[in-house]
Each structure stands twice: as C-alpha cells, then as structure tokens.
Amino acid sequence: MFIIDGHCDVISKLLKNQQADFYDSSVLDVTLPRLQAANIKLQCFAIYIPREWIATGFQSILKSVDLYEQHILNNQHILPIRTRADMDSLLTGSQIGALLTLEGVDGLMGDFMYLRTLHRLGLRAVGLTWNHANWAADGVGEPRGGGLTIIGRQLVKECEKLGILIDVSHLSEAGFWEVAAMAKRPFYVSHSNVFDICQHPRNLKKDQILEIIRVGGCIGLTFVPFFVSKNNPVIIEDLLRHIDYICECGGTDHLTFGSDFDGIDEWIVGLEHPGQYVNLKHILLQRYDEIEVEKWLFKNWFRFIYQNI
C-alpha cells in the first residue's frame, strides 16, 4: 500500500544546517531510507523561511529551492512532480515523488514575478501565511483576526491561473472564508486537525471541515502531538478520534495525512519519523476497512493532486 505525505519541513532544516543530507537521520526526520522503508510514494516538501530570515526576502527562498534541488532532487530515486504526466510516471515507476510547496509568502514581497519564477522552478502549492500576518493575509496567531489583503486576493487569483494549489493551513478563520468565497478551484489543508477534538487554534472548526469537503479539497491530519490531544504522551490511537470525526462529517474521500515531520520537536509515540508510517497503517487496518485506509494513506491525495495540479 503506497503512502503520500502532504507536508514536511526538511528544506527548512537544510537551510539552517546545510551540512545535513537526505540520508542523515541524526538531523532529519525525513530521509530517503525512511521514505523507502515506509513505501511512501510522494512527499510534499515545504519551503519555510524562519521569521528571523524573512528580511532576506526572495534570496532565502531561492536558496531553499537550490537546497531542495541539490539534496533531494539530485537523486535517481526521486522524481520531481510538476505535471499530471509526472503523476502517471510515479504510478508506473519505482521512484518516490517530490512536490515543492511554499509555507508563507512573506519572501515573495508582493511581487508575482517571484511567484511565476517559483512555478517555473517546480512550485505547485502555496500556503498564504504562517501563524503571523504578512502582506497577503493574517495567520491564526494574529490577534486582530483579519482576512486577506487586496493583494492577497490577487495572489489567490494568480495561483489559480498558474495551477498552484492553495493551502489554507495557518490562515485565520476570516482568511479561510475569504478564500472559500473567491476560489474557483478546490483548496486544501496540508497539516491541521479537528478543533472539536483538540482545541488548538491551528485546528479546523466543523464548518471549515464541511466547506473543504464541499469544494472537493483535502484535509491532511498532522502528527503534531498538541494538535492531536492534550494527553501526555500522545499515542497513535488518539489520532483516530480526528479520523472518525471527519468521516462523520462525510469526509471519507477527503481525509489525508500531512505529518509536519522536521517541523516539530515532539512526536506521537510510535510515529516519530516517516519510517514508522507502518505503525499507523497497522492500527488503521485493525479498525477500518482496507479500502478506506488506502484512500486516506494514498488515493485521496493522489486524486486531489492529479486533478488540480
């Protein structure tokens, strides 16, 4: 059974520690051997620029793309995913797909030439902001709770024109609903859980979940422990409550996973790196039908990316 993971922060770790490499499990959660061991068929790699580096603007984003190409794509086992044809090749070949995303548009500085340049370099999904506000939108951590700016709305239109997916993780509730009102194509959440199960501001309210389902998007449940449960420690079984909730909302065909590996320093017990996806799969198969489990681990992500890339 193949697996697709919708979000990791390997590139950000490489930016901070350029001596690390794609085989170095002492630094990285996500390594090529672990992806291979877990039968992960596609991994989404996010560009995230830490706040203290944002002043460097587009330069840090370009540096991140270069690290992505040198450390990840420069490998015979990795296939960059840019088109539907690439997705077709992924199914028929033995390589692991890599899809480039951007988490927070701060470094684009409101210049759509930079966005178009990144698209030519392989970018296929954009999260408008991180937890704070930027030129495009407010994040969930911004106290004023604003939505999109005028240029932020233009950004959404430009992304849709280019075929860049819109990721509403980290976006304020007001921003979420503005995207929902104006989007012409399905949007998605790469790494968020259910607010009614665990009251963290990064998690989704029920009406947000229903809207993502309505528009044909995907919800990537994340493995960040404090997004999953207030228990200590958090175990894999705690994640099942989020799965059940989304299924009860009618989201069986929209539920996916976005681990946030390499973006966290706490882990769910037994789910500390992608090589342990096998533990999650084992527990899911004990409780749910194999057809459903395959949708959640692979088919829902594959369909969404294939139809909208």
C-alpha contacts under 8 A as a table, 3 or more apart, distances in Angstrom:
res1	aa1	res2	aa2	distance
1	M	39	N	7.23
1	M	294	E	6.70
1	M	298	F	7.89
2	F	39	N	5.52
2	F	40	I	5.74
2	F	41	K	5.71
2	F	294	E	7.70
2	F	297	L	7.08
2	F	298	F	5.85
3	I	38	A	7.70
3	I	39	N	6.27
3	I	40	I	4.43
3	I	41	K	5.54
3	I	42	L	6.95
3	I	297	L	4.88
3	I	298	F	4.69
4	I	40	I	5.79
4	I	41	K	5.79
4	I	42	L	4.80
4	I	43	Q	5.91
4	I	257	F	7.52
4	I	297	L	6.10
4	I	298	F	5.16
4	I	301	W	6.56
4	I	302	F	7.50
5	D	8	C	7.87
5	D	40	I	7.47
5	D	42	L	6.53
5	D	43	Q	5.07
5	D	44	C	6.26
5	D	256	T	7.93
5	D	257	F	5.71
5	D	258	G	5.06
5	D	259	S	6.50
5	D	297	L	7.87
6	G	43	Q	6.37
6	G	44	C	5.06
6	G	45	F	7.98
6	G	190	S	5.47
6	G	191	H	7.26
6	G	220	G	6.49
6	G	256	T	7.82
6	G	257	F	6.11
6	G	258	G	4.11
6	G	259	S	7.02
6	G	301	W	7.80
7	H	43	Q	7.20
7	H	44	C	5.15
7	H	45	F	6.09
7	H	46	A	6.46
7	H	190	S	6.03
7	H	191	H	6.58
7	H	258	G	4.65
7	H	259	S	5.90
7	H	260	D	5.28
7	H	261	F	7.50
8	C	30	V	7.74
8	C	43	Q	7.78
8	C	44	C	6.50
8	C	45	F	5.44
8	C	46	A	6.03
8	C	258	G	7.33
8	C	259	S	6.45
8	C	260	D	4.47
8	C	261	F	4.95
8	C	262	D	6.05
8	C	263	G	6.55
9	D	12	S	5.39
9	D	13	K	6.61
9	D	45	F	6.37
9	D	46	A	5.59
9	D	47	I	7.16
9	D	48	Y	7.15
9	D	260	D	6.50
9	D	261	F	6.34
9	D	262	D	4.87
9	D	263	G	5.03
10	V	13	K	5.20
10	V	14	L	6.26
10	V	28	L	6.76
10	V	29	D	7.80
10	V	30	V	6.68
10	V	45	F	6.72
10	V	46	A	7.47
10	V	261	F	7.69
10	V	262	D	5.58
10	V	263	G	7.70
11	I	14	L	4.98
11	I	15	L	6.15
11	I	45	F	6.81
11	I	46	A	6.58
11	I	47	I	5.96
11	I	48	Y	7.46
11	I	64	S	6.29
11	I	67	L	6.94
11	I	68	Y	6.25
12	S	15	L	4.98
12	S	16	K	6.45
12	S	46	A	7.71
12	S	47	I	6.31
12	S	48	Y	5.60
12	S	49	I	6.73
12	S	50	P	7.89
12	S	64	S	7.36
13	K	16	K	5.14
13	K	17	N	5.96
13	K	18	Q	7.93
13	K	28	L	7.44
13	K	262	D	6.97
14	L	17	N	4.90
14	L	18	Q	4.92
14	L	19	Q	7.54
14	L	20	A	6.18
14	L	21	D	7.52
14	L	64	S	7.99
14	L	67	L	6.91
15	L	18	Q	5.81
15	L	63	K	7.64
15	L	64	S	6.33
15	L	67	L	7.29
17	N	20	A	5.83
18	Q	21	D	7.67
20	A	24	D	6.24
20	A	27	V	6.49
20	A	28	L	7.63
21	D	24	D	5.36
21	D	28	L	7.95
21	D	71	H	6.18
22	F	28	L	7.49
22	F	30	V	7.56
22	F	31	T	4.97
22	F	32	L	5.96
22	F	71	H	6.11
22	F	72	I	6.45
23	Y	31	T	5.15
23	Y	32	L	5.94
23	Y	33	P	6.76
24	D	27	V	5.85
24	D	28	L	6.04
24	D	31	T	6.68
25	S	28	L	4.89
25	S	29	D	6.02
25	S	30	V	7.42
25	S	31	T	6.39
28	L	31	T	6.41
28	L	262	D	6.27
29	D	261	F	5.97
29	D	262	D	5.45
29	D	272	E	7.52
29	D	273	H	5.13
29	D	274	P	7.12
30	V	34	R	6.56
30	V	35	L	6.97
30	V	261	F	6.67
30	V	262	D	6.90
30	V	273	H	6.44
30	V	274	P	6.16
31	T	34	R	5.30
31	T	35	L	6.26
32	L	35	L	5.10
32	L	36	Q	6.15
33	P	36	Q	5.09
33	P	37	A	6.04
34	R	37	A	4.95
34	R	38	A	6.18
34	R	273	H	7.60
34	R	274	P	5.86
34	R	275	G	4.41
35	L	38	A	5.30
35	L	39	N	6.23
35	L	40	I	5.22
35	L	41	K	7.93
35	L	274	P	6.12
35	L	275	G	6.15
36	Q	39	N	5.14
36	Q	40	I	6.26
36	Q	96	I	7.93
36	Q	275	G	7.82
37	A	40	I	7.79
37	A	275	G	5.64
38	A	274	P	6.47
38	A	275	G	4.82
38	A	276	Q	6.79
38	A	277	Y	5.91
38	A	278	V	6.12
40	I	43	Q	7.09
40	I	96	I	6.98
41	K	90	L	7.58
41	K	95	Q	7.44
41	K	96	I	4.84
41	K	97	G	5.96
42	L	96	I	5.49
42	L	97	G	4.21
42	L	98	A	5.73
42	L	99	L	7.39
43	Q	96	I	7.58
43	Q	97	G	6.20
43	Q	98	A	5.19
43	Q	99	L	6.41
44	C	98	A	5.79
44	C	99	L	4.65
44	C	100	L	5.99
44	C	101	T	6.79
45	F	98	A	6.81
45	F	99	L	6.02
45	F	100	L	5.12
45	F	101	T	5.95
46	A	100	L	6.06
46	A	101	T	4.57
46	A	102	L	5.25
46	A	103	E	6.03
47	I	61	I	7.01
47	I	64	S	6.42
47	I	65	V	7.68
47	I	100	L	7.50
47	I	101	T	6.09
47	I	102	L	4.70
47	I	103	E	5.83
48	Y	102	L	6.46
48	Y	103	E	5.17
48	Y	104	G	6.73
49	I	53	W	6.24
49	I	54	I	6.23
49	I	60	S	6.96
49	I	61	I	7.13
49	I	104	G	7.82
49	I	107	G	7.74
50	P	53	W	5.42
50	P	54	I	6.49
51	R	54	I	5.20
52	E	55	A	7.22
53	W	56	T	5.74
53	W	57	G	7.73
53	W	60	S	7.35
54	I	57	G	5.47
54	I	60	S	7.74
54	I	106	D	6.78
54	I	107	G	6.12
55	A	107	G	7.81
56	T	59	Q	5.89
56	T	60	S	6.06
56	T	107	G	7.54
57	G	60	S	6.19
57	G	61	I	7.28
57	G	106	D	7.33
57	G	107	G	4.18
57	G	108	L	6.69
57	G	109	M	6.86
58	F	61	I	5.07
58	F	62	L	6.25
58	F	107	G	4.84
58	F	108	L	5.74
58	F	109	M	7.58
58	F	114	Y	7.55
59	Q	62	L	5.16
59	Q	63	K	6.15
59	Q	107	G	7.99
60	S	63	K	4.87
60	S	64	S	6.09
60	S	107	G	7.60
61	I	64	S	4.97
61	I	65	V	6.31
61	I	107	G	6.73
62	L	65	V	5.01
62	L	66	D	6.22
63	K	66	D	5.07
63	K	67	L	6.24
64	S	67	L	5.06
64	S	68	Y	6.13
65	V	68	Y	4.97
65	V	69	E	6.21
65	V	121	L	7.88
66	D	69	E	5.09
66	D	70	Q	6.04
67	L	70	Q	5.06
67	L	71	H	5.69
67	L	72	I	7.66
68	Y	71	H	5.51
68	Y	72	I	5.28
68	Y	73	L	6.43
69	E	72	I	5.68
69	E	73	L	4.69
69	E	74	N	5.86
70	Q	73	L	6.33
70	Q	74	N	5.29
71	H	74	N	6.05
71	H	75	N	7.85
72	I	75	N	6.36
72	I	78	I	7.16
73	L	76	Q	7.95
73	L	78	I	5.80
73	L	79	L	7.01
73	L	80	P	6.66
73	L	98	A	7.63
74	N	78	I	7.64
75	N	78	I	5.60
76	Q	79	L	7.73
76	Q	95	Q	7.68
77	H	94	S	7.56
77	H	95	Q	4.83
77	H	96	I	6.15
78	I	95	Q	5.35
78	I	96	I	4.91
78	I	97	G	5.78
78	I	98	A	6.62
79	L	86	D	7.78
79	L	90	L	7.44
79	L	95	Q	5.91
79	L	96	I	5.85
79	L	97	G	4.67
79	L	98	A	6.02
80	P	86	D	7.51
80	P	97	G	5.71
80	P	98	A	4.87
80	P	99	L	6.18
80	P	122	G	7.79
81	I	86	D	5.45
81	I	87	M	6.60
81	I	97	G	5.93
81	I	98	A	5.68
81	I	99	L	5.14
81	I	100	L	7.91
81	I	122	G	7.63
82	R	86	D	6.39
82	R	99	L	7.16
82	R	122	G	5.84
82	R	123	L	7.69
82	R	124	R	6.84
82	R	309	I	7.42
83	T	86	D	5.18
83	T	87	M	6.65
83	T	306	Y	8.00
83	T	309	I	6.41
84	R	87	M	4.93
84	R	88	D	6.28
84	R	306	Y	5.65
84	R	307	Q	7.91
84	R	309	I	6.89
85	A	88	D	4.99
85	A	89	S	6.24
86	D	89	S	4.98
86	D	90	L	6.13
87	M	90	L	4.96
87	M	91	L	6.65
87	M	306	Y	6.62
88	D	91	L	5.45
88	D	92	T	6.71
89	S	92	T	5.25
89	S	93	G	5.86
90	L	93	G	5.37
90	L	94	S	7.23
90	L	95	Q	6.54
90	L	96	I	7.11
90	L	97	G	6.49
91	L	94	S	7.93
99	L	122	G	7.73
99	L	123	L	7.44
99	L	124	R	6.94
100	L	122	G	6.32
100	L	123	L	4.93
100	L	124	R	6.01
100	L	125	A	7.00
101	T	123	L	5.58
101	T	124	R	5.87
101	T	125	A	4.63
101	T	126	V	5.71
101	T	127	G	7.82
102	L	105	V	7.02
102	L	123	L	7.33
102	L	125	A	6.31
102	L	126	V	4.75
102	L	127	G	5.97
103	E	126	V	6.17
103	E	127	G	4.71
103	E	128	L	6.85
103	E	129	T	6.45
103	E	130	W	6.55
104	G	107	G	7.86
104	G	126	V	7.28
104	G	127	G	5.38
104	G	128	L	4.99
104	G	129	T	3.79
104	G	130	W	5.17
105	V	108	L	5.48
105	V	109	M	7.42
105	V	126	V	7.55
105	V	127	G	7.15
105	V	128	L	5.52
105	V	129	T	5.97
105	V	134	N	7.67
105	V	136	A	7.43
106	D	109	M	5.80
106	D	110	G	7.90
106	D	129	T	7.27
106	D	134	N	5.87
106	D	135	W	6.81
106	D	136	A	7.95
108	L	111	D	5.72
108	L	112	F	7.36
108	L	114	Y	5.88
108	L	115	L	6.81
109	M	135	W	7.26
110	G	135	W	6.74
110	G	136	A	7.52
110	G	151	I	7.14
111	D	114	Y	5.71
111	D	115	L	7.11
112	F	115	L	4.79
112	F	116	R	6.18
112	F	155	L	7.50
112	F	158	E	7.71
113	M	116	R	5.11
113	M	117	T	6.10
114	Y	117	T	4.97
114	Y	118	L	6.21
115	L	118	L	5.15
115	L	119	H	6.23
116	R	119	H	4.98
116	R	120	R	6.35
116	R	162	L	7.74
117	T	120	R	5.16
117	T	121	L	6.36
118	L	121	L	4.82
118	L	122	G	6.31
118	L	123	L	5.40
119	H	122	G	5.11
119	H	123	L	4.56
119	H	124	R	6.52
119	H	162	L	7.59
119	H	164	I	7.66
120	R	123	L	7.19
123	L	126	V	7.96
123	L	164	I	7.36
124	R	163	G	7.20
124	R	164	I	4.71
124	R	165	L	6.10
124	R	309	I	6.79
125	A	164	I	4.97
125	A	165	L	4.28
125	A	166	I	5.88
125	A	167	D	6.73
126	V	159	C	7.94
126	V	164	I	6.79
126	V	165	L	6.17
126	V	166	I	5.28
126	V	167	D	5.67
127	G	130	W	7.60
127	G	166	I	6.10
127	G	167	D	4.46
127	G	168	V	5.87
127	G	169	S	6.57
127	G	170	H	7.67
127	G	171	L	7.97
128	L	136	A	6.67
128	L	137	A	6.70
128	L	152	G	7.97
128	L	166	I	7.65
128	L	167	D	7.14
128	L	168	V	6.97
128	L	171	L	7.00
129	T	132	H	7.01
129	T	133	A	6.86
129	T	134	N	6.66
129	T	136	A	7.44
129	T	137	A	6.46
129	T	138	D	6.98
129	T	139	G	5.80
129	T	170	H	6.30
129	T	171	L	6.19
130	W	133	A	7.54
130	W	139	G	5.70
130	W	140	V	7.94
130	W	169	S	7.95
130	W	170	H	5.19
130	W	171	L	7.06
131	N	138	D	7.56
131	N	139	G	4.21
131	N	140	V	5.12
131	N	141	G	4.72
131	N	142	E	6.83
131	N	170	H	5.37
131	N	171	L	7.08
132	H	138	D	6.11
132	H	139	G	4.65
132	H	140	V	6.86
132	H	141	G	5.40
132	H	142	E	5.21
133	A	136	A	7.72
133	A	137	A	5.75
133	A	138	D	4.03
133	A	139	G	5.28
133	A	142	E	6.06
134	N	137	A	5.67
134	N	138	D	6.42
135	W	149	T	6.97
135	W	151	I	7.57
135	W	152	G	7.06
136	A	148	L	5.82
136	A	149	T	5.30
136	A	150	I	7.67
136	A	151	I	6.09
136	A	152	G	3.86
136	A	153	R	7.55
136	A	155	L	7.53
137	A	146	G	7.27
137	A	147	G	5.59
137	A	148	L	4.26
137	A	149	T	5.71
137	A	152	G	6.11
137	A	171	L	7.39
137	A	172	S	7.93
137	A	175	G	6.65
138	D	141	G	7.91
138	D	142	E	6.01
138	D	145	G	6.53
138	D	146	G	5.47
138	D	147	G	5.61
138	D	148	L	6.72
138	D	171	L	6.40
138	D	172	S	5.71
138	D	175	G	6.87
139	G	142	E	5.60
139	G	145	G	7.64
139	G	170	H	5.45
139	G	171	L	4.44
139	G	172	S	4.70
140	V	143	P	7.98
140	V	145	G	7.05
140	V	170	H	5.66
140	V	171	L	5.48
140	V	172	S	4.19
140	V	173	E	7.12
140	V	201	P	6.54
140	V	202	R	6.56
141	G	145	G	7.96
141	G	172	S	7.63
141	G	201	P	7.75
142	E	145	G	5.71
142	E	146	G	7.73
142	E	172	S	7.73
145	G	172	S	6.11
145	G	173	E	7.35
145	G	174	A	6.69
146	G	172	S	6.95
146	G	174	A	5.99
146	G	175	G	6.84
147	G	172	S	6.43
147	G	173	E	7.44
147	G	174	A	4.60
147	G	175	G	3.76
147	G	176	F	7.48
147	G	178	E	6.82
148	L	151	I	7.86
148	L	152	G	5.25
148	L	153	R	6.15
148	L	174	A	7.81
148	L	175	G	5.32
148	L	178	E	6.91
149	T	152	G	4.73
149	T	153	R	6.34
150	I	153	R	5.32
150	I	154	Q	6.58
151	I	154	Q	4.84
151	I	155	L	6.12
152	G	155	L	4.88
152	G	156	V	6.48
153	R	156	V	5.20
153	R	157	K	6.54
153	R	179	V	7.86
154	Q	157	K	5.11
154	Q	158	E	6.17
155	L	158	E	5.00
155	L	159	C	6.10
156	V	159	C	5.17
156	V	160	E	6.26
156	V	166	I	7.35
156	V	179	V	7.53
156	V	183	A	7.41
157	K	160	E	5.17
157	K	161	K	6.18
157	K	183	A	7.68
158	E	161	K	5.02
158	E	162	L	6.25
159	C	162	L	5.16
159	C	163	G	6.02
159	C	164	I	4.77
159	C	165	L	6.90
159	C	166	I	7.32
160	E	163	G	5.01
160	E	164	I	5.78
160	E	165	L	7.03
160	E	166	I	7.94
160	E	183	A	7.92
160	E	184	K	7.52
160	E	185	R	6.98
161	K	164	I	7.65
163	G	308	N	7.03
163	G	309	I	5.77
164	I	309	I	6.67
165	L	186	P	7.97
165	L	187	F	6.41
165	L	188	Y	7.74
165	L	308	N	7.14
165	L	309	I	6.85
166	I	187	F	5.09
166	I	188	Y	6.40
167	D	187	F	6.15
167	D	188	Y	5.06
167	D	189	V	5.24
167	D	190	S	6.32
168	V	171	L	5.35
168	V	176	F	6.32
168	V	187	F	7.28
168	V	188	Y	6.21
168	V	189	V	5.34
168	V	190	S	7.75
169	S	188	Y	7.91
169	S	189	V	5.05
169	S	190	S	6.21
169	S	191	H	6.35
169	S	192	S	6.44
169	S	202	R	7.41
170	H	202	R	6.13
171	L	175	G	5.90
171	L	176	F	6.07
172	S	175	G	5.04
172	S	176	F	6.10
173	E	176	F	4.94
173	E	177	W	6.36
174	A	177	W	5.34
174	A	178	E	6.30
175	G	178	E	5.04
175	G	179	V	6.21
176	F	179	V	5.26
176	F	180	A	6.21
176	F	208	Q	7.96
177	W	180	A	4.82
177	W	181	A	6.07
178	E	181	A	5.08
178	E	182	M	6.34
179	V	182	M	5.35
179	V	183	A	5.58
180	A	183	A	5.57
180	A	211	E	7.66
183	A	186	P	7.15
183	A	187	F	7.59
185	R	215	V	7.79
185	R	308	N	7.69
186	P	212	I	7.78
186	P	215	V	5.38
186	P	216	G	5.56
186	P	217	G	5.11
186	P	308	N	7.60
187	F	212	I	7.08
187	F	215	V	7.45
187	F	216	G	7.70
187	F	217	G	5.20
187	F	218	C	7.45
188	Y	212	I	6.63
188	Y	217	G	4.83
188	Y	218	C	4.88
188	Y	219	I	6.12
189	V	192	S	6.49
189	V	217	G	7.86
189	V	218	C	6.22
189	V	219	I	4.94
189	V	220	G	5.78
190	S	218	C	7.70
190	S	219	I	6.35
190	S	220	G	4.65
190	S	221	L	7.47
190	S	222	T	7.95
190	S	257	F	7.53
190	S	258	G	5.48
191	H	219	I	7.36
191	H	220	G	4.89
191	H	221	L	5.46
191	H	222	T	4.75
191	H	257	F	7.17
191	H	258	G	4.83
191	H	259	S	6.77
191	H	260	D	6.74
192	S	202	R	6.29
192	S	203	N	5.16
192	S	204	L	6.69
192	S	219	I	7.24
192	S	220	G	6.24
192	S	221	L	5.36
192	S	222	T	5.56
192	S	227	F	7.40
192	S	258	G	7.95
193	N	198	C	7.80
193	N	202	R	7.63
193	N	203	N	4.74
193	N	204	L	6.04
193	N	220	G	7.61
193	N	221	L	5.17
193	N	222	T	6.33
193	N	227	F	6.27
193	N	228	V	6.79
193	N	242	H	6.68
194	V	197	I	5.50
194	V	198	C	6.32
194	V	199	Q	7.90
194	V	203	N	5.18
194	V	204	L	5.04
194	V	205	K	6.55
194	V	206	K	7.58
194	V	242	H	5.84
194	V	245	Y	7.67
194	V	246	I	7.88
195	F	198	C	5.02
195	F	199	Q	4.78
195	F	200	H	6.20
195	F	201	P	7.43
195	F	202	R	7.94
195	F	203	N	4.71
195	F	204	L	5.08
195	F	205	K	5.30
195	F	206	K	7.59
196	D	199	Q	6.24
196	D	205	K	6.74
196	D	206	K	7.38
197	I	228	V	7.66
197	I	229	S	7.51
197	I	241	R	7.13
197	I	242	H	6.59
198	C	203	N	7.50
198	C	226	F	7.89
198	C	227	F	6.23
198	C	228	V	5.99
198	C	229	S	5.55
198	C	230	K	7.08
199	Q	203	N	7.08
199	Q	227	F	7.85
200	H	203	N	5.52
200	H	226	F	7.58
200	H	227	F	6.05
201	P	204	L	7.89
202	R	227	F	7.53
203	N	227	F	6.84
204	L	208	Q	5.99
204	L	209	I	6.34
205	K	208	Q	5.32
205	K	209	I	6.44
206	K	209	I	5.07
206	K	210	L	6.22
207	D	210	L	5.06
207	D	211	E	6.15
208	Q	211	E	5.05
208	Q	212	I	6.29
209	I	212	I	5.30
209	I	213	I	6.32
209	I	219	I	7.73
209	I	246	I	7.41
209	I	249	C	7.68
210	L	213	I	5.11
210	L	214	R	6.05
210	L	249	C	6.64
210	L	250	G	7.94
210	L	251	G	7.95
211	E	214	R	4.87
211	E	215	V	6.27
212	I	215	V	5.39
212	I	216	G	6.27
212	I	217	G	5.03
212	I	218	C	6.67
212	I	219	I	7.44
213	I	216	G	5.22
213	I	217	G	5.78
213	I	218	C	7.13
213	I	250	G	7.47
213	I	251	G	6.02
213	I	254	H	6.38
214	R	217	G	7.61
216	G	254	H	7.28
216	G	304	F	8.00
217	G	254	H	6.39
217	G	304	F	7.00
218	C	254	H	4.58
218	C	255	L	5.96
218	C	256	T	6.57
218	C	300	N	7.42
218	C	301	W	7.13
218	C	304	F	7.11
219	I	254	H	6.08
219	I	255	L	5.17
219	I	256	T	5.71
219	I	257	F	7.37
220	G	255	L	6.35
220	G	256	T	4.49
220	G	257	F	4.10
220	G	258	G	4.72
221	L	242	H	7.86
221	L	255	L	7.41
221	L	256	T	6.15
221	L	257	F	4.56
221	L	258	G	5.62
221	L	259	S	7.21
222	T	227	F	7.44
222	T	228	V	7.80
222	T	257	F	6.01
222	T	258	G	4.96
222	T	259	S	4.62
222	T	260	D	6.30
223	F	227	F	7.47
223	F	228	V	7.04
223	F	258	G	7.44
223	F	259	S	4.94
223	F	260	D	6.62
223	F	261	F	7.81
223	F	267	W	7.00
223	F	268	I	6.46
223	F	271	L	7.70
224	V	227	F	5.40
224	V	228	V	6.60
224	V	259	S	7.31
224	V	260	D	6.90
224	V	264	I	6.77
224	V	266	E	7.09
224	V	267	W	6.44
224	V	268	I	7.20
225	P	228	V	5.15
225	P	229	S	6.36
225	P	234	V	5.88
225	P	266	E	6.68
225	P	267	W	5.87
225	P	268	I	5.52
226	F	229	S	5.51
226	F	230	K	6.08
228	V	234	V	7.45
228	V	238	D	6.61
228	V	239	L	6.01
228	V	242	H	7.70
229	S	234	V	6.38
229	S	238	D	6.56
229	S	239	L	7.98
230	K	234	V	7.66
231	N	234	V	5.56
233	P	268	I	7.36
233	P	269	V	7.03
234	V	238	D	6.54
234	V	267	W	7.92
234	V	268	I	5.26
234	V	269	V	6.27
235	I	238	D	5.56
235	I	239	L	7.52
235	I	268	I	5.38
235	I	269	V	5.06
235	I	270	G	7.21
236	I	239	L	5.51
236	I	240	L	7.33
236	I	268	I	6.41
236	I	269	V	6.76
236	I	270	G	7.04
236	I	271	L	7.19
236	I	280	L	6.64
236	I	283	I	7.84
237	E	240	L	5.34
237	E	241	R	7.71
237	E	283	I	7.61
238	D	241	R	6.06
238	D	242	H	7.84
239	L	242	H	5.53
239	L	243	I	6.68
240	L	243	I	4.92
240	L	244	D	6.12
241	R	244	D	5.13
241	R	245	Y	6.18
242	H	245	Y	5.13
242	H	246	I	6.32
243	I	246	I	5.37
243	I	247	C	6.19
243	I	255	L	7.53
244	D	247	C	5.13
244	D	248	E	6.09
245	Y	248	E	5.07
245	Y	249	C	6.37
246	I	249	C	4.99
246	I	250	G	6.57
246	I	251	G	5.19
246	I	252	T	7.03
246	I	255	L	7.16
247	C	250	G	5.05
247	C	251	G	4.71
247	C	252	T	4.86
247	C	255	L	7.85
248	E	251	G	7.11
250	G	253	D	7.91
251	G	254	H	4.99
251	G	255	L	5.99
252	T	255	L	5.72
252	T	292	E	7.23
252	T	295	K	7.93
252	T	296	W	7.70
253	D	295	K	6.81
253	D	296	W	7.60
253	D	300	N	6.03
254	H	296	W	7.69
254	H	300	N	5.96
254	H	301	W	8.00
255	L	295	K	7.81
255	L	296	W	5.44
255	L	300	N	6.87
256	T	295	K	7.76
256	T	296	W	4.67
256	T	297	L	6.13
256	T	298	F	7.56
256	T	300	N	6.48
256	T	301	W	6.30
257	F	296	W	7.13
257	F	297	L	6.82
260	D	263	G	5.34
260	D	264	I	6.67
261	F	264	I	6.11
261	F	272	E	7.97
261	F	273	H	6.63
261	F	274	P	7.66
262	D	265	D	7.60
264	I	267	W	7.25
267	W	271	L	6.54
267	W	272	E	5.20
268	I	271	L	5.17
268	I	272	E	6.23
269	V	272	E	6.66
270	G	276	Q	6.59
270	G	279	N	6.69
271	L	274	P	7.33
271	L	276	Q	5.33
271	L	277	Y	6.65
271	L	279	N	7.14
271	L	280	L	7.32
272	E	276	Q	6.78
273	H	276	Q	5.76
273	H	277	Y	7.61
274	P	277	Y	5.40
275	G	278	V	6.92
276	Q	279	N	5.42
276	Q	280	L	7.17
277	Y	280	L	5.12
277	Y	281	K	6.19
278	V	281	K	5.00
278	V	282	H	6.07
279	N	282	H	5.14
279	N	283	I	6.39
280	L	283	I	5.28
280	L	284	L	6.13
281	K	284	L	5.08
281	K	285	L	6.11
281	K	293	V	7.50
282	H	285	L	5.29
282	H	286	Q	6.44
283	I	286	Q	5.16
283	I	287	R	6.73
284	L	287	R	5.37
284	L	288	Y	5.74
284	L	293	V	6.49
285	L	288	Y	5.32
285	L	289	D	6.46
285	L	290	E	6.03
285	L	293	V	6.70
288	Y	292	E	6.71
288	Y	293	V	6.66
289	D	292	E	5.39
289	D	293	V	6.40
290	E	293	V	5.01
290	E	294	E	6.13
291	I	294	E	5.33
291	I	295	K	6.42
292	E	295	K	5.08
292	E	296	W	6.38
293	V	296	W	5.17
293	V	297	L	6.10
294	E	297	L	5.20
294	E	298	F	5.67
294	E	299	K	6.23
295	K	298	F	5.43
295	K	299	K	4.36
295	K	300	N	5.11
295	K	301	W	7.97
296	W	299	K	6.62
296	W	300	N	5.96
296	W	301	W	7.64
297	L	300	N	7.52
297	L	301	W	7.75
298	F	301	W	5.70
298	F	302	F	6.10
299	K	302	F	4.98
299	K	303	R	5.99
300	N	303	R	5.30
300	N	304	F	6.18
301	W	304	F	5.21
301	W	305	I	6.09
302	F	305	I	5.35
302	F	306	Y	5.89
303	R	306	Y	5.12
303	R	307	Q	5.98
304	F	307	Q	5.39
304	F	308	N	6.13
305	I	308	N	5.31
305	I	309	I	5.37
306	Y	309	I	5.78
